[in-house]
Amino acid sequence: MPSSSIRVTEQSGSRLTVLAPAYYPAAIAVLSMVLLALLVFFLISLLSGHRRTSGVLLGALFILLVGVGITLRSTIAVFDFSTETFQVESSLAGITWRVHSYPLSRLEHAGIQRGRGTERLILQLTGGELVVIGGSTSQPGRDATAQAINDFLARGGKALEEFRKN
């Protein structure tokens, strides 16, 4: 099974790429629960003498698609000092559905937002806006990735100032 850790996948002097992959353990758990529920409903339907299994199958298929789709969400964030932008691309089951670009000058820092039993990697923008990288799960790698982003911004900011002076 591929790694579900949020991590830096590319780093150079002017570019940093962060991947928040799909959280496969959650997808497997959702799939298992839906298959178990489907089996129980199917057995109840057979034992009760009703042959109306198509509604149960459609309901289970809908729950399966929604559950697995939510857990197979991934995000790629690219921070680029050469273009002075960062871009956040969200995908659902491998299909890109949202891309946002921001000027790097709006990015204050990366951090971890903690909630009830969940954490998520966030980018704090000027004006209080938050950009979420990945989902609210127990995926490992958040703290190290936030630190890598902040270190990159600190190093890159100094290099960018030097570049602009010349």
Phi and psi in degrees as GROMACS dihedral restraints (atoms count N, CA, C in turn):
[ dihedral_restraints ]
;  ai    aj    ak    al  type     phi  dphi    fc
    3     4     5     6     1   -63.6    20    10
    4     5     6     7     1   157.9    20    10
    6     7     8     9     1   -66.2    20    10
    7     8     9    10     1   139.9    20    10
    9    10    11    12     1  -103.4    20    10
   10    11    12    13     1     7.4    20    10
   12    13    14    15     1   -73.2    20    10
   13    14    15    16     1   137.9    20    10
   15    16    17    18     1   -73.5    20    10
   16    17    18    19     1   131.2    20    10
   18    19    20    21     1  -156.9    20    10
   19    20    21    22     1   163.6    20    10
   21    22    23    24     1   -83.5    20    10
   22    23    24    25     1   127.9    20    10
   24    25    26    27     1  -106.7    20    10
   25    26    27    28     1   -17.7    20    10
   27    28    29    30     1  -150.6    20    10
   28    29    30    31     1   135.9    20    10
   30    31    32    33     1  -148.1    20    10
   31    32    33    34     1   128.1    20    10
   33    34    35    36     1  -138.1    20    10
   34    35    36    37     1  -173.6    20    10
   36    37    38    39     1   -64.2    20    10
   37    38    39    40     1   -29.7    20    10
   39    40    41    42     1  -118.2    20    10
   40    41    42    43     1    -1.1    20    10
   42    43    44    45     1  -144.0    20    10
   43    44    45    46     1   140.7    20    10
   45    46    47    48     1  -137.5    20    10
   46    47    48    49     1   131.5    20    10
   48    49    50    51     1  -120.8    20    10
   49    50    51    52     1   130.5    20    10
   51    52    53    54     1  -118.2    20    10
   52    53    54    55     1   136.5    20    10
   54    55    56    57     1  -118.4    20    10
   55    56    57    58     1   126.5    20    10
   57    58    59    60     1  -112.0    20    10
   58    59    60    61     1    91.8    20    10
   60    61    62    63     1   -74.2    20    10
   61    62    63    64     1   172.9    20    10
   63    64    65    66     1   -58.4    20    10
   64    65    66    67     1   147.4    20    10
   66    67    68    69     1   -95.1    20    10
   67    68    69    70     1    88.5    20    10
   69    70    71    72     1   -60.9    20    10
   70    71    72    73     1   -38.8    20    10
   72    73    74    75     1   -58.6    20    10
   73    74    75    76     1   -37.4    20    10
   75    76    77    78     1   -68.5    20    10
   76    77    78    79     1   -38.6    20    10
   78    79    80    81     1   -63.6    20    10
   79    80    81    82     1   -40.2    20    10
   81    82    83    84     1   -66.1    20    10
   82    83    84    85     1   -40.1    20    10
   84    85    86    87     1   -63.5    20    10
   85    86    87    88     1   -43.4    20    10
   87    88    89    90     1   -62.7    20    10
   88    89    90    91     1   -46.0    20    10
   90    91    92    93     1   -59.5    20    10
   91    92    93    94     1   -44.1    20    10
   93    94    95    96     1   -62.4    20    10
   94    95    96    97     1   -44.7    20    10
   96    97    98    99     1   -64.2    20    10
   97    98    99   100     1   -41.4    20    10
   99   100   101   102     1   -66.9    20    10
  100   101   102   103     1   -42.3    20    10
  102   103   104   105     1   -64.6    20    10
  103   104   105   106     1   -39.3    20    10
  105   106   107   108     1   -64.6    20    10
  106   107   108   109     1   -45.9    20    10
  108   109   110   111     1   -62.0    20    10
  109   110   111   112     1   -41.1    20    10
  111   112   113   114     1   -61.1    20    10
  112   113   114   115     1   -43.9    20    10
  114   115   116   117     1   -61.8    20    10
  115   116   117   118     1   -45.2    20    10
  117   118   119   120     1   -62.7    20    10
  118   119   120   121     1   -48.0    20    10
  120   121   122   123     1   -62.8    20    10
  121   122   123   124     1   -38.8    20    10
  123   124   125   126     1   -65.2    20    10
  124   125   126   127     1   -43.0    20    10
  126   127   128   129     1   -65.7    20    10
  127   128   129   130     1   -41.7    20    10
  129   130   131   132     1   -61.6    20    10
  130   131   132   133     1   -41.3    20    10
  132   133   134   135     1   -63.0    20    10
  133   134   135   136     1   -43.0    20    10
  135   136   137   138     1   -67.9    20    10
  136   137   138   139     1   -42.7    20    10
  138   139   140   141     1   -70.6    20    10
  139   140   141   142     1   -29.1    20    10
  141   142   143   144     1   -83.7    20    10
  142   143   144   145     1    -6.2    20    10
  144   145   146   147     1    86.7    20    10
  145   146   147   148     1    -3.0    20    10
  147   148   149   150     1   -82.9    20    10
  148   149   150   151     1   139.5    20    10
  150   151   152   153     1  -108.5    20    10
  151   152   153   154     1    23.2    20    10
  153   154   155   156     1   -91.2    20    10
  154   155   156   157     1    72.7    20    10
  156   157   158   159     1   -94.3    20    10
  157   158   159   160     1   -13.7    20    10
  159   160   161   162     1   -64.6    20    10
  160   161   162   163     1   -37.4    20    10
  162   163   164   165     1   -65.7    20    10
  163   164   165   166     1   -40.1    20    10
  165   166   167   168     1   -64.4    20    10
  166   167   168   169     1   -43.4    20    10
  168   169   170   171     1   -64.7    20    10
  169   170   171   172     1   -42.6    20    10
  171   172   173   174     1   -65.2    20    10
  172   173   174   175     1   -40.7    20    10
  174   175   176   177     1   -63.6    20    10
  175   176   177   178     1   -44.0    20    10
  177   178   179   180     1   -65.0    20    10
  178   179   180   181     1   -40.7    20    10
  180   181   182   183     1   -62.7    20    10
  181   182   183   184     1   -42.0    20    10
  183   184   185   186     1   -62.0    20    10
  184   185   186   187     1   -47.8    20    10
  186   187   188   189     1   -61.9    20    10
  187   188   189   190     1   -40.8    20    10
  189   190   191   192     1   -62.0    20    10
  190   191   192   193     1   -47.7    20    10
  192   193   194   195     1   -63.7    20    10
  193   194   195   196     1   -43.7    20    10
  195   196   197   198     1   -65.7    20    10
  196   197   198   199     1   -48.7    20    10
  198   199   200   201     1   -62.4    20    10
  199   200   201   202     1   -49.9    20    10
  201   202   203   204     1   -68.1    20    10
  202   203   204   205     1   -37.9    20    10
  204   205   206   207     1   -60.6    20    10
  205   206   207   208     1   -42.5    20    10
  207   208   209   210     1   -65.5    20    10
  208   209   210   211     1   -42.1    20    10
  210   211   212   213     1   -78.2    20    10
  211   212   213   214     1   -16.3    20    10
  213   214   215   216     1   -96.5    20    10
  214   215   216   217     1    27.1    20    10
  216   217   218   219     1   -83.8    20    10
  217   218   219   220     1   134.7    20    10
  219   220   221   222     1  -132.5    20    10
  220   221   222   223     1   158.6    20    10
  222   223   224   225     1  -136.6    20    10
  223   224   225   226     1   138.2    20    10
  225   226   227   228     1  -121.4    20    10
  226   227   228   229     1   129.1    20    10
  228   229   230   231     1  -118.9    20    10
  229   230   231   232     1   130.0    20    10
  231   232   233   234     1  -120.6    20    10
  232   233   234   235     1   121.0    20    10
  234   235   236   237     1  -105.9    20    10
  235   236   237   238     1   122.5    20    10
  237   238   239   240     1  -134.0    20    10
  238   239   240   241     1   112.9    20    10
  240   241   242   243     1   -76.3    20    10
  241   242   243   244     1   -21.6    20    10
  243   244   245   246     1   -69.5    20    10
  244   245   246   247     1   -31.0    20    10
  246   247   248   249     1  -103.2    20    10
  247   248   249   250     1    -6.2    20    10
  249   250   251   252     1    57.9    20    10
  250   251   252   253     1    37.2    20    10
  252   253   254   255     1  -135.9    20    10
  253   254   255   256     1   165.0    20    10
  255   256   257   258     1  -132.7    20    10
  256   257   258   259     1   146.4    20    10
  258   259   260   261     1  -126.5    20    10
  259   260   261   262     1   136.9    20    10
  261   262   263   264     1  -119.6    20    10
  262   263   264   265     1   120.2    20    10
  264   265   266   267     1  -116.0    20    10
  265   266   267   268     1   122.0    20    10
  267   268   269   270     1  -106.2    20    10
  268   269   270   271     1   137.1    20    10
  270   271   272   273     1  -127.0    20    10
  271   272   273   274     1   149.6    20    10
  273   274   275   276     1  -124.4    20    10
  274   275   276   277     1   113.0    20    10
  276   277   278   279     1    53.4    20    10
  277   278   279   280     1    39.6    20    10
  279   280   281   282     1    87.2    20    10
  280   281   282   283     1    -2.3    20    10
  282   283   284   285     1  -106.4    20    10
  283   284   285   286     1   119.4    20    10
  285   286   287   288     1   -68.2    20    10
  286   287   288   289     1   126.9    20    10
  288   289   290   291     1  -123.8    20    10
  289   290   291   292     1   -10.6    20    10
  291   292   293   294     1  -155.8    20    10
  292   293   294   295     1   132.1    20    10
  294   295   296   297     1  -133.4    20    10
  295   296   297   298     1   126.0    20    10
  297   298   299   300     1  -124.7    20    10
  298   299   300   301     1   137.3    20    10
  300   301   302   303     1  -116.0    20    10
  301   302   303   304     1   142.7    20    10
  303   304   305   306     1  -136.8    20    10
  304   305   306   307     1   150.9    20    10
  306   307   308   309     1   -71.6    20    10
  307   308   309   310     1   140.4    20    10
  309   310   311   312     1   -61.2    20    10
  310   311   312   313     1   -25.8    20    10
  312   313   314   315     1   -64.1    20    10
  313   314   315   316     1   -19.2    20    10
  315   316   317   318     1   -84.2    20    10
  316   317   318   319     1   -15.4    20    10
  318   319   320   321     1   -83.7    20    10
  319   320   321   322     1   116.6    20    10
  321   322   323   324     1   -85.7    20    10
  322   323   324   325     1   -51.2    20    10
  324   325   326   327     1  -170.6    20    10
  325   326   327   328     1   167.0    20    10
  327   328   329   330     1  -102.4    20    10
  328   329   330   331     1   149.6    20    10
  330   331   332   333     1  -158.6    20    10
  331   332   333   334     1  -176.3    20    10
  333   334   335   336     1  -116.3    20    10
  334   335   336   337     1   126.6    20    10
  336   337   338   339     1  -101.2    20    10
  337   338   339   340     1   121.5    20    10
  339   340   341   342     1  -102.7    20    10
  340   341   342   343     1   136.8    20    10
  342   343   344   345     1  -128.6    20    10
  343   344   345   346     1  -161.5    20    10
  345   346   347   348     1   -71.2    20    10
  346   347   348   349     1    93.4    20    10
  348   349   350   351     1    75.2    20    10
  349   350   351   352     1     6.2    20    10
  351   352   353   354     1  -131.4    20    10
  352   353   354   355     1   159.6    20    10
  354   355   356   357     1  -140.1    20    10
  355   356   357   358     1   152.4    20    10
  357   358   359   360     1  -146.4    20    10
  358   359   360   361     1   147.1    20    10
  360   361   362   363     1   -80.2    20    10
  361   362   363   364     1   126.9    20    10
  363   364   365   366     1  -127.2    20    10
  364   365   366   367     1   155.1    20    10
  366   367   368   369     1  -113.5    20    10
  367   368   369   370     1   121.2    20    10
  369   370   371   372     1   -89.1    20    10
  370   371   372   373     1   120.7    20    10
  372   373   374   375     1  -101.9    20    10
  373   374   375   376     1   162.5    20    10
  375   376   377   378     1   -61.4    20    10
  376   377   378   379     1   147.5    20    10
  378   379   380   381     1    85.2    20    10
  379   380   381   382     1     3.2    20    10
  381   382   383   384     1    87.8    20    10
  382   383   384   385     1    -3.0    20    10
  384   385   386   387     1   -68.5    20    10
  385   386   387   388     1   141.7    20    10
  387   388   389   390     1  -114.0    20    10
  388   389   390   391     1   139.7    20    10
  390   391   392   393     1  -116.5    20    10
  391   392   393   394     1   124.7    20    10
  393   394   395   396     1   -93.8    20    10
  394   395   396   397     1   132.4    20    10
  396   397   398   399     1  -108.7    20    10
  397   398   399   400     1   113.4    20    10
  399   400   401   402     1    85.1    20    10
  400   401   402   403     1  -167.4    20    10
  402   403   404   405     1  -109.5    20    10
  403   404   405   406     1  -176.4    20    10
  405   406   407   408     1   -93.5    20    10
  406   407   408   409     1    81.2    20    10
  408   409   410   411     1  -136.2    20    10
  409   410   411   412     1  -172.4    20    10
  411   412   413   414     1   -99.0    20    10
  412   413   414   415     1    28.6    20    10
  414   415   416   417     1   -59.7    20    10
  415   416   417   418     1   134.8    20    10
  417   418   419   420     1   -76.2    20    10
  418   419   420   421     1   163.8    20    10
  420   421   422   423     1    99.9    20    10
  421   422   423   424     1    -4.6    20    10
  423   424   425   426     1   -61.2    20    10
  424   425   426   427     1   -50.4    20    10
  426   427   428   429     1   -62.4    20    10
  427   428   429   430     1   -46.3    20    10
  429   430   431   432     1   -64.5    20    10
  430   431   432   433     1   -37.8    20    10
  432   433   434   435     1   -69.5    20    10
  433   434   435   436     1   -41.8    20    10
  435   436   437   438     1   -60.4    20    10
  436   437   438   439     1   -42.4    20    10
  438   439   440   441     1   -64.7    20    10
  439   440   441   442     1   -40.7    20    10
  441   442   443   444     1   -62.9    20    10
  442   443   444   445     1   -40.1    20    10
  444   445   446   447     1   -64.4    20    10
  445   446   447   448     1   -46.9    20    10
  447   448   449   450     1   -63.5    20    10
  448   449   450   451     1   -40.3    20    10
  450   451   452   453     1   -63.7    20    10
  451   452   453   454     1   -42.8    20    10
  453   454   455   456     1   -61.5    20    10
  454   455   456   457     1   -44.2    20    10
  456   457   458   459     1   -62.8    20    10
  457   458   459   460     1   -40.6    20    10
  459   460   461   462     1   -65.7    20    10
  460   461   462   463     1   -47.1    20    10
  462   463   464   465     1   -66.7    20    10
  463   464   465   466     1   -46.6    20    10
  465   466   467   468     1   -66.8    20    10
  466   467   468   469     1   -34.7    20    10
  468   469   470   471     1   -62.6    20    10
  469   470   471   472     1   -41.7    20    10
  471   472   473   474     1   -67.4    20    10
  472   473   474   475     1   -42.2    20    10
  474   475   476   477     1   -65.9    20    10
  475   476   477   478     1   -38.0    20    10
  477   478   479   480     1   -66.0    20    10
  478   479   480   481     1   -40.8    20    10
  480   481   482   483     1   -61.3    20    10
  481   482   483   484     1   -43.2    20    10
  483   484   485   486     1   -62.6    20    10
  484   485   486   487     1   -42.6    20    10
  486   487   488   489     1   -61.2    20    10
  487   488   489   490     1   -43.5    20    10
  489   490   491   492     1   -67.0    20    10
  490   491   492   493     1   -31.1    20    10
  492   493   494   495     1   -68.2    20    10
  493   494   495   496     1   -31.4    20    10
